[in-house]
Amino acid sequence: MPKVAQLPAPSGTASSPSLSKRLSDATKTPQTILPDGTAQPSTWTPPETVAPDLQREAAAALPTLADWMRPADEDTVRCWLADLGILVAGTMGVEEARAKLGAYSRLLADDYPRLAFTERTLRAAGRRFNTYFPTFGKVAEFLDELAVELRTKVNRVQALAAPPRQRQREAEDEPVSLEQRQRMGLLFGMLGKALTSGDWNAVDAECQRIEARDKWNAPQPPTKP
């Protein structure tokens, strides 16, 4: 019977703080079921009212989450990458895989939160790279996506913890429309030219045009019969 090589033990990737199922469910992106039966993500918005006990739970979780959202140091990243090397080594020697991934640690340190380097995210990375050994770009791409997801979740917990008078109906992750981005880009370009030339007429005209259009698009009060 062939001898099975023994993998080295994980180097100590930390387990992440866990939210209760109730709080975790309250921060999930809702799904809209389409006529064909497929699910499509929709926009998350804070509820108009939050149960007092859920609000207290969210507020109690924030200090721990804030600590875990601090930038990860090089040692934390190195441990996580070394463990990832065990999971994705494939036909490559485990030590070689760990050494290659470990070389990424200096470049990735301080760019991502500590919460991105936990046992949960390690499992997700192992599943993502289960068929190939990842390049630096692929690892960075995975962490970029993960950082957005984590910051969104923390922002949602913060929204649930806010007093009712501070809670906003708009979600923190509501996308900016293409039209809004184009309008902002045009206005910033005009501002740059105005700062150089001293001619503010174009900026004033654009601001007046935006104001007039917003008034035109605003809901009108019903007319009296």
CYANA upper distance limits for C-alpha pairs under 8 A (distance plus 0.5 A):
  7 LEU  CA     86 ILE  CA      7.73
  7 LEU  CA     94 VAL  CA      7.93
  8 PRO  CA     86 ILE  CA      8.22
 10 PRO  CA     82 ALA  CA      8.20
 10 PRO  CA     83 ASP  CA      5.84
 10 PRO  CA     86 ILE  CA      8.31
 11 SER  CA     79 CYS  CA      6.15
 11 SER  CA     80 TRP  CA      8.23
 11 SER  CA     82 ALA  CA      7.40
 11 SER  CA     83 ASP  CA      6.75
 12 GLY  CA     79 CYS  CA      6.81
 12 GLY  CA     80 TRP  CA      8.24
 13 THR  CA     76 THR  CA      7.93
 13 THR  CA     79 CYS  CA      6.38
 13 THR  CA     80 TRP  CA      5.92
 13 THR  CA     83 ASP  CA      7.81
 13 THR  CA    117 PHE  CA      7.64
 13 THR  CA    118 THR  CA      6.26
 13 THR  CA    119 GLU  CA      6.49
 14 ALA  CA    117 PHE  CA      7.95
 14 ALA  CA    118 THR  CA      5.59
 14 ALA  CA    119 GLU  CA      6.55
 15 SER  CA    118 THR  CA      5.75
 15 SER  CA    119 GLU  CA      5.61
 15 SER  CA    120 ARG  CA      7.61
 16 SER  CA    115 LEU  CA      7.13
 16 SER  CA    118 THR  CA      5.99
 16 SER  CA    119 GLU  CA      7.34
 16 SER  CA    120 ARG  CA      7.52
 17 PRO  CA     64 THR  CA      8.17
 17 PRO  CA     65 LEU  CA      8.18
 19 LEU  CA     23 LEU  CA      6.65
 19 LEU  CA     24 SER  CA      6.24
 19 LEU  CA     61 ALA  CA      8.17
 20 SER  CA     24 SER  CA      6.48
 21 LYS  CA     25 ASP  CA      6.37
 22 ARG  CA     26 ALA  CA      6.73
 23 LEU  CA     27 THR  CA      7.07
 23 LEU  CA     54 LEU  CA      7.45
 23 LEU  CA     57 GLU  CA      8.15
 23 LEU  CA     58 ALA  CA      7.56
 23 LEU  CA    157 VAL  CA      8.32
 24 SER  CA     28 LYS  CA      7.07
 27 THR  CA     44 TRP  CA      8.39
 27 THR  CA    153 LYS  CA      6.76
 27 THR  CA    156 ARG  CA      6.28
 27 THR  CA    157 VAL  CA      7.20
 28 LYS  CA     44 TRP  CA      8.10
 28 LYS  CA    153 LYS  CA      8.35
 29 THR  CA     41 PRO  CA      6.95
 29 THR  CA     42 SER  CA      7.20
 29 THR  CA     43 THR  CA      7.26
 29 THR  CA     44 TRP  CA      5.90
 30 PRO  CA     41 PRO  CA      6.46
 30 PRO  CA     42 SER  CA      6.12
 30 PRO  CA     43 THR  CA      7.42
 30 PRO  CA     44 TRP  CA      6.78
 31 GLN  CA     39 ALA  CA      6.28
 31 GLN  CA     40 GLN  CA      5.89
 31 GLN  CA     41 PRO  CA      5.04
 31 GLN  CA     42 SER  CA      6.17
 32 THR  CA     39 ALA  CA      6.00
 32 THR  CA     40 GLN  CA      5.61
 32 THR  CA     41 PRO  CA      6.64
 32 THR  CA     42 SER  CA      6.72
 33 ILE  CA     37 GLY  CA      6.35
 33 ILE  CA     38 THR  CA      6.23
 33 ILE  CA     39 ALA  CA      5.03
 33 ILE  CA     40 GLN  CA      6.83
 34 LEU  CA     38 THR  CA      5.97
 34 LEU  CA     39 ALA  CA      6.61
 34 LEU  CA     40 GLN  CA      7.55
 43 THR  CA    171 ALA  CA      7.62
 43 THR  CA    173 ASP  CA      8.21
 43 THR  CA    174 GLU  CA      6.94
 44 TRP  CA    171 ALA  CA      6.28
 44 TRP  CA    173 ASP  CA      8.11
 44 TRP  CA    174 GLU  CA      8.27
 45 THR  CA    169 ARG  CA      6.53
 45 THR  CA    170 GLU  CA      6.37
 45 THR  CA    171 ALA  CA      5.02
 45 THR  CA    172 GLU  CA      8.43
 46 PRO  CA    156 ARG  CA      7.99
 46 PRO  CA    159 ALA  CA      7.04
 46 PRO  CA    160 LEU  CA      7.10
 46 PRO  CA    167 ARG  CA      7.77
 46 PRO  CA    168 GLN  CA      7.50
 46 PRO  CA    169 ARG  CA      6.53
 46 PRO  CA    170 GLU  CA      7.95
 46 PRO  CA    171 ALA  CA      7.12
 47 PRO  CA    169 ARG  CA      7.99
 48 GLU  CA    164 PRO  CA      8.35
 48 GLU  CA    167 ARG  CA      8.38
 48 GLU  CA    169 ARG  CA      7.74
 49 THR  CA    164 PRO  CA      7.60
 50 VAL  CA     54 LEU  CA      7.18
 50 VAL  CA     55 GLN  CA      6.72
 50 VAL  CA    160 LEU  CA      7.33
 50 VAL  CA    164 PRO  CA      8.39
 51 ALA  CA     55 GLN  CA      6.70
 52 PRO  CA     56 ARG  CA      6.66
 53 ASP  CA     57 GLU  CA      6.64
 54 LEU  CA     58 ALA  CA      6.63
 54 LEU  CA    160 LEU  CA      8.22
 54 LEU  CA    161 ALA  CA      8.43
 55 GLN  CA     59 ALA  CA      6.68
 55 GLN  CA    160 LEU  CA      6.25
 55 GLN  CA    161 ALA  CA      5.20
 55 GLN  CA    162 ALA  CA      7.89
 56 ARG  CA     60 ALA  CA      6.60
 56 ARG  CA    161 ALA  CA      7.11
 57 GLU  CA     61 ALA  CA      6.77
 57 GLU  CA    161 ALA  CA      8.22
 58 ALA  CA     62 LEU  CA      6.95
 58 ALA  CA    157 VAL  CA      6.08
 58 ALA  CA    158 GLN  CA      7.42
 58 ALA  CA    160 LEU  CA      6.73
 58 ALA  CA    161 ALA  CA      5.45
 59 ALA  CA     63 PRO  CA      8.44
 59 ALA  CA    157 VAL  CA      8.23
 59 ALA  CA    158 GLN  CA      7.63
 59 ALA  CA    160 LEU  CA      8.40
 59 ALA  CA    161 ALA  CA      5.22
 59 ALA  CA    162 ALA  CA      8.23
 61 ALA  CA     65 LEU  CA      6.77
 61 ALA  CA    157 VAL  CA      8.47
 62 LEU  CA     66 ALA  CA      6.39
 62 LEU  CA    154 VAL  CA      8.21
 62 LEU  CA    157 VAL  CA      7.76
 62 LEU  CA    158 GLN  CA      7.32
 63 PRO  CA     67 ASP  CA      6.77
 64 THR  CA     68 TRP  CA      6.85
 65 LEU  CA     69 MET  CA      6.62
 65 LEU  CA    154 VAL  CA      7.41
 66 ALA  CA     70 ARG  CA      7.29
 68 TRP  CA    113 PRO  CA      7.13
 68 TRP  CA    114 ARG  CA      5.71
 68 TRP  CA    115 LEU  CA      5.69
 69 MET  CA    113 PRO  CA      5.15
 69 MET  CA    114 ARG  CA      6.27
 69 MET  CA    115 LEU  CA      6.40
 69 MET  CA    151 ARG  CA      8.46
 70 ARG  CA    113 PRO  CA      5.70
 70 ARG  CA    114 ARG  CA      6.56
 71 PRO  CA    109 ALA  CA      8.07
 71 PRO  CA    110 ASP  CA      5.31
 71 PRO  CA    111 ASP  CA      6.91
 71 PRO  CA    112 TYR  CA      5.98
 71 PRO  CA    113 PRO  CA      4.77
 71 PRO  CA    114 ARG  CA      6.25
 72 ALA  CA     76 THR  CA      6.66
 72 ALA  CA     77 VAL  CA      7.18
 72 ALA  CA    109 ALA  CA      6.47
 72 ALA  CA    110 ASP  CA      5.83
 72 ALA  CA    111 ASP  CA      7.93
 72 ALA  CA    112 TYR  CA      6.59
 72 ALA  CA    113 PRO  CA      5.70
 72 ALA  CA    114 ARG  CA      4.87
 72 ALA  CA    117 PHE  CA      8.38
 73 ASP  CA     77 VAL  CA      7.00
 73 ASP  CA    109 ALA  CA      5.88
 73 ASP  CA    110 ASP  CA      6.34
 73 ASP  CA    114 ARG  CA      8.32
 74 GLU  CA     78 ARG  CA      6.47
 74 GLU  CA    105 SER  CA      6.40
 74 GLU  CA    106 ARG  CA      6.49
 74 GLU  CA    108 LEU  CA      8.20
 74 GLU  CA    109 ALA  CA      5.33
 74 GLU  CA    110 ASP  CA      7.91
 75 ASP  CA     79 CYS  CA      6.70
 75 ASP  CA    105 SER  CA      8.40
 76 THR  CA     80 TRP  CA      6.88
 76 THR  CA    114 ARG  CA      8.02
 76 THR  CA    117 PHE  CA      7.62
 77 VAL  CA     81 LEU  CA      6.61
 77 VAL  CA    105 SER  CA      5.98
 77 VAL  CA    108 LEU  CA      7.71
 77 VAL  CA    109 ALA  CA      6.75
 77 VAL  CA    117 PHE  CA      7.11
 78 ARG  CA     82 ALA  CA      6.52
 78 ARG  CA    102 GLY  CA      6.02
 78 ARG  CA    104 TYR  CA      8.46
 78 ARG  CA    105 SER  CA      5.63
 79 CYS  CA     83 ASP  CA      6.82
 80 TRP  CA     84 LEU  CA      6.71
 80 TRP  CA    117 PHE  CA      6.42
 80 TRP  CA    118 THR  CA      7.73
 80 TRP  CA    122 LEU  CA      7.50
 81 LEU  CA     85 GLY  CA      6.65
 81 LEU  CA     98 ARG  CA      7.49
 81 LEU  CA    101 LEU  CA      6.10
 81 LEU  CA    102 GLY  CA      6.30
 81 LEU  CA    104 TYR  CA      8.43
 81 LEU  CA    105 SER  CA      7.71
 82 ALA  CA     86 ILE  CA      7.31
 82 ALA  CA     98 ARG  CA      5.21
 82 ALA  CA     99 ALA  CA      7.89
 82 ALA  CA    101 LEU  CA      7.06
 82 ALA  CA    102 GLY  CA      6.48
 83 ASP  CA     87 LEU  CA      7.25
 83 ASP  CA     98 ARG  CA      7.84
 83 ASP  CA    122 LEU  CA      8.19
 84 LEU  CA     88 VAL  CA      6.78
 84 LEU  CA     98 ARG  CA      7.98
 84 LEU  CA    101 LEU  CA      8.35
 84 LEU  CA    122 LEU  CA      6.96
 84 LEU  CA    125 ALA  CA      7.85
 84 LEU  CA    126 GLY  CA      7.00
 85 GLY  CA     89 ALA  CA      6.08
 85 GLY  CA     94 VAL  CA      7.01
 85 GLY  CA     95 GLU  CA      8.37
 85 GLY  CA     97 ALA  CA      5.44
 85 GLY  CA     98 ARG  CA      4.91
 85 GLY  CA     99 ALA  CA      8.46
 85 GLY  CA    101 LEU  CA      6.86
 86 ILE  CA     94 VAL  CA      6.15
 86 ILE  CA     97 ALA  CA      7.68
 86 ILE  CA     98 ARG  CA      7.24
 87 LEU  CA    126 GLY  CA      6.26
 87 LEU  CA    130 ASN  CA      8.27
 88 VAL  CA     97 ALA  CA      8.19
 88 VAL  CA    126 GLY  CA      6.89
 88 VAL  CA    129 PHE  CA      6.99
 88 VAL  CA    130 ASN  CA      6.51
 88 VAL  CA    131 THR  CA      8.27
 88 VAL  CA    132 TYR  CA      7.54
 88 VAL  CA    133 PHE  CA      6.49
 89 ALA  CA     93 GLY  CA      6.84
 89 ALA  CA     94 VAL  CA      5.92
 89 ALA  CA     97 ALA  CA      5.94
 89 ALA  CA     98 ARG  CA      8.48
 89 ALA  CA    133 PHE  CA      7.27
 90 GLY  CA    132 TYR  CA      8.24
 90 GLY  CA    133 PHE  CA      8.26
 92 MET  CA     96 GLU  CA      7.33
 92 MET  CA     97 ALA  CA      6.97
 93 GLY  CA     97 ALA  CA      6.70
 94 VAL  CA     98 ARG  CA      6.62
 95 GLU  CA     99 ALA  CA      6.55
 96 GLU  CA    100 LYS  CA      6.69
 97 ALA  CA    101 LEU  CA      6.73
 98 ARG  CA    102 GLY  CA      6.29
 99 ALA  CA    103 ALA  CA      6.90
100 LYS  CA    104 TYR  CA      7.84
101 LEU  CA    105 SER  CA      7.82
101 LEU  CA    136 PHE  CA      8.42
104 TYR  CA    108 LEU  CA      6.79
104 TYR  CA    136 PHE  CA      7.06
105 SER  CA    109 ALA  CA      6.40
108 LEU  CA    112 TYR  CA      7.72
108 LEU  CA    140 ALA  CA      8.06
112 TYR  CA    116 ALA  CA      7.12
112 TYR  CA    143 LEU  CA      7.80
112 TYR  CA    144 ASP  CA      8.43
112 TYR  CA    147 ALA  CA      7.09
113 PRO  CA    117 PHE  CA      8.19
113 PRO  CA    147 ALA  CA      7.59
114 ARG  CA    118 THR  CA      8.15
115 LEU  CA    150 LEU  CA      8.00
116 ALA  CA    121 THR  CA      6.79
116 ALA  CA    143 LEU  CA      7.43
116 ALA  CA    146 LEU  CA      7.11
116 ALA  CA    147 ALA  CA      7.00
116 ALA  CA    150 LEU  CA      8.12
117 PHE  CA    121 THR  CA      6.66
117 PHE  CA    122 LEU  CA      7.38
118 THR  CA    122 LEU  CA      6.54
119 GLU  CA    123 ARG  CA      6.76
120 ARG  CA    124 ALA  CA      6.98
121 THR  CA    125 ALA  CA      6.59
122 LEU  CA    126 GLY  CA      6.60
123 ARG  CA    127 ARG  CA      6.81
124 ALA  CA    128 ARG  CA      6.69
125 ALA  CA    129 PHE  CA      6.60
125 ALA  CA    142 PHE  CA      7.98
126 GLY  CA    130 ASN  CA      6.21
129 PHE  CA    133 PHE  CA      7.00
129 PHE  CA    134 PRO  CA      6.91
134 PRO  CA    138 LYS  CA      6.14
134 PRO  CA    139 VAL  CA      6.77
135 THR  CA    139 VAL  CA      6.94
136 PHE  CA    140 ALA  CA      6.66
137 GLY  CA    141 GLU  CA      6.55
138 LYS  CA    142 PHE  CA      6.71
139 VAL  CA    143 LEU  CA      6.78
140 ALA  CA    144 ASP  CA      6.52
141 GLU  CA    145 GLU  CA      6.89
142 PHE  CA    146 LEU  CA      6.70
143 LEU  CA    147 ALA  CA      6.43
144 ASP  CA    148 VAL  CA      7.00
145 GLU  CA    149 GLU  CA      6.90
146 LEU  CA    150 LEU  CA      6.64
147 ALA  CA    151 ARG  CA      6.57
148 VAL  CA    152 THR  CA      6.57
149 GLU  CA    153 LYS  CA      6.82
150 LEU  CA    154 VAL  CA      6.78
151 ARG  CA    155 ASN  CA      6.56
152 THR  CA    156 ARG  CA      6.74
152 THR  CA    172 GLU  CA      8.05
152 THR  CA    173 ASP  CA      7.32
153 LYS  CA    157 VAL  CA      6.83
154 VAL  CA    158 GLN  CA      6.69
155 ASN  CA    159 ALA  CA      6.69
155 ASN  CA    172 GLU  CA      7.56
156 ARG  CA    160 LEU  CA      6.76
156 ARG  CA    172 GLU  CA      8.06
157 VAL  CA    161 ALA  CA      6.70
158 GLN  CA    162 ALA  CA      6.77
159 ALA  CA    167 ARG  CA      6.84
159 ALA  CA    168 GLN  CA      8.35
160 LEU  CA    167 ARG  CA      8.24
162 ALA  CA    166 GLN  CA      6.55
162 ALA  CA    167 ARG  CA      6.39
163 PRO  CA    167 ARG  CA      6.90
170 GLU  CA    174 GLU  CA      7.53
176 VAL  CA    180 GLN  CA      6.93
176 VAL  CA    181 ARG  CA      7.31
177 SER  CA    181 ARG  CA      6.90
178 LEU  CA    182 GLN  CA      6.64
179 GLU  CA    183 ARG  CA      6.58
180 GLN  CA    184 MET  CA      6.59
181 ARG  CA    185 GLY  CA      6.58
182 GLN  CA    186 LEU  CA      6.66
183 ARG  CA    187 LEU  CA      6.68
184 MET  CA    188 PHE  CA      6.57
185 GLY  CA    189 GLY  CA      6.63
186 LEU  CA    190 MET  CA      6.80
187 LEU  CA    191 LEU  CA      6.66
187 LEU  CA    203 VAL  CA      7.56
187 LEU  CA    206 GLU  CA      7.89
188 PHE  CA    192 GLY  CA      6.69
189 GLY  CA    193 LYS  CA      6.92
190 MET  CA    194 ALA  CA      6.59
190 MET  CA    202 ALA  CA      7.42
190 MET  CA    203 VAL  CA      6.44
191 LEU  CA    195 LEU  CA      6.65
191 LEU  CA    200 TRP  CA      8.40
191 LEU  CA    203 VAL  CA      7.03
192 GLY  CA    196 THR  CA      6.96
193 LYS  CA    197 SER  CA      6.51
193 LYS  CA    198 GLY  CA      8.35
193 LYS  CA    199 ASP  CA      8.36
194 ALA  CA    198 GLY  CA      5.50
194 ALA  CA    199 ASP  CA      5.56
194 ALA  CA    200 TRP  CA      5.81
194 ALA  CA    203 VAL  CA      7.95
195 LEU  CA    199 ASP  CA      8.24
200 TRP  CA    204 ASP  CA      6.73
201 ASN  CA    205 ALA  CA      6.63
202 ALA  CA    206 GLU  CA      6.67
203 VAL  CA    207 CYS  CA      6.66
204 ASP  CA    208 GLN  CA      6.68
205 ALA  CA    209 ARG  CA      6.65
206 GLU  CA    210 ILE  CA      6.70
207 CYS  CA    211 GLU  CA      6.63
208 GLN  CA    212 ALA  CA      6.53
209 ARG  CA    213 ARG  CA      6.63
210 ILE  CA    214 ASP  CA      6.60
211 GLU  CA    215 LYS  CA      6.75
212 ALA  CA    216 TRP  CA      6.72
213 ARG  CA    217 ASN  CA      6.65
214 ASP  CA    218 ALA  CA      6.49
